[in-house]
Amino acid sequence: MRTKSSPTSRRRSLLLHPLLHKCAQMLREDLAAVYVRNQRKWLLIAPVIGGISGLVITAISVIILRILWPPLLNCYLIHNWAIIPGLLFGSIGTGLIMQHCTLNPNEHSSEEVIRSYHEHQGRINMRPFLPKLLAAITTVGFGGSAALEGPSIYGGGAIGSWLWTHFRRVSWLRLHPRDRRIMLICGAAAGMSAVFRAPLTGIVFSLEMPYKDDLAHEALLPSLIASVVSYMTLGFFLGHEPLFNFPGGTSFTRRDLFWCALLGLLIGLIAMTFVTIFRRTRTFCINFAAPHWVKLAIGGLLTATCGLVFLYFYKDSLIPLGPNYEAVSLILQQSHSSIELLLFGLLKLAATIFTLGAGGVSAMFVPLFLSGGVFGLAFAQSIAHSSTPTLFAAVGMACFITAGYKTPLAAVVFVAEATGGHAFIIPSLVGAAVAYAISGDTSVSGDQRLHEAVKVHALQEIHVKDVMQSGVMAVSSSLRIRDLAATLSPQTHHAVFPVFQDDKLIGTCSLCSLSDVPLEKWDSMTVRDIARPHISTVSEKTDLMEALSLLIAEDGEPTLLVVAEEDHVVGIVTQTEILQGLLLRDLFPSVPPQDAQT
């Protein structure tokens, strides 16, 4: 006699059905493949970077663009003589702040961010953070020929680097040391997006900024999120209207493309000359044996002279000093002779050299695109005789930014966002490509690098045993921390040690984890307390391509243990050994790597 099963038992049998378990396993595998990279952490981290950066940039923008510069600009235009004491006060103030409140007065702004990305794993010293922002305010707010992108990029990048030290304490985020560089670029993108109210420009510029010919690809997703949040944060307080009132266009002709290419050639040559003079001036000022504030005082006087010379010839509302955001609308919407435009552009570039070459704190994105704009307008009026001069102003802006910063994509994207449309994208691409080629490798940033592609296919021909560090010191899990520290010596060439318990490999410990233990606990804690249970091992016959893929995986360990049979550790391998093996292969192509090392 069959008994009637209850609804509860039927549900239980359904949940335990083998087909359901098989489907669940397939679903887990599919989700693991979709989310193989741990990108979910950026959904929390990137908005925090964007929000804090947006608040800082909002404060800087209000101080400079609404409190300091407008009344000073009006005073300079009415009383031209006031330019000299105003520039002297701001320049000397900047020099004193940088000289007495920072370790290196020559390290600041976007240059510090780029150097930190390449040389310091994204680490920025936060002690002089506020003094450097204050120095940027005194540089720009009192009339130095620079704009807000310098403190914005530095401020956002420093915030991203600083937040890494706090988020890394949250274990489930699984932040790695390399994530600090990503957060640095993420913050720089947020700062750039907010200050120009142009999120796409900020993203692309920050990704292009570290290299002359490549992108910091790994920072794309967090930069995208942080830039949008930063833009919305600043817009909440100051509005979302475009920063520059740029009249857009609707069309262009094939003849215009020819003129745009010629304009790109001319501006590429001008930019190459400008960058060369700027770099030499900057080097001279760094090596000049004088107090920093004296250098800036001289630079302030020369900058003021540029403004006075222009006002001597043209009693206009234009002046090649300060952030010059108002000058964009004045140049594009009012009639100016070609001679006036050329003189304004040349004096703007000269003032920029004197301001930033002497050590002023900021960057020159706005001076470059403004100079390119006036040169483009003069070109349209005097050479191309175009009925759409704003087309050539836009192309000139893209060309100068491209040639000066080596950021062609950001330059074209900026033009598209500034004009509010897509009509000038193709002409800007043509001009920017020519300007990029003509200007060569010259860049206003001395820390930008060329990205040298690694011939990774050669890694398949080298085995781990050829490059590994042998003679690895193993430690017992019961060893006290103090005893471990006592056994270390200068002859210990590796920083990760395999940990064994009763001849069984149970994990690894590193010098980094050892340094995290307070001295007073060295006698009470053992190696087992600081050992990491996650073990990444490879065999001696594993090729370097596979080893490298394990090392750079999202959750990969920084060191691989090389094991033989029965967990016998015979060596360790890191990215450094792989790189050395590849370099030796290039130097001695016919010699085995182990012999080349010898």
Secondary structure, 3 states (H helix, E strand, C coil): CCCCCCHHHHHHHHHCCHHHHHHHHHHHHHHHHHCCCCCCCHHHHHHHHHHHHHHHHHHHHHHHHHHHHHHHHHHHHHCHHHHHHHHHHHHHHHHHHHHHHCCCCCCCHHHHHHHHHHHCCCCCCCCCHHHHHHHHHHHHHCCCCCECHHHHHHHHHHHHHHHHHHHCCCHHHCCCCCHHHHHHHHHHHHHHHHHHCCHHHHHHHHHHCCECCCCCHHHHHHHHHHHHHHHHHHHHHHCCCCCCCCCCCCCCCHHHHHHHHHHHHHHHHHHHHHHHHHHHHHHHHHHCCCCHHHHHHHHHHHHHHHHHHHHHHCCCCCCCCCCCHHHHHHHHHCCCCHHHHHHHHHHHHHHHHHHHHCCCCCECHHHHHHHHHHHHHHHHHHHHCCCCHHHHHHHHHHHHHHHHHCCHHHHHHHHHHHHCCCCCHHHHHHHHHHHHHHHCCCCCCCCCECCCCCCHHHHHHCEHHHHCECCCCCEECCCEHHHHHHHCCCCCCCCEEEEEECCEEEEEEEHHHHHCCCHHHCCCCEHHHHCECCCCEECCCCEHHHHHHHHCCCCCCCCEEEECHHHCEEEEECHHHHHHHHHHHHHCCCCCHHHHHC
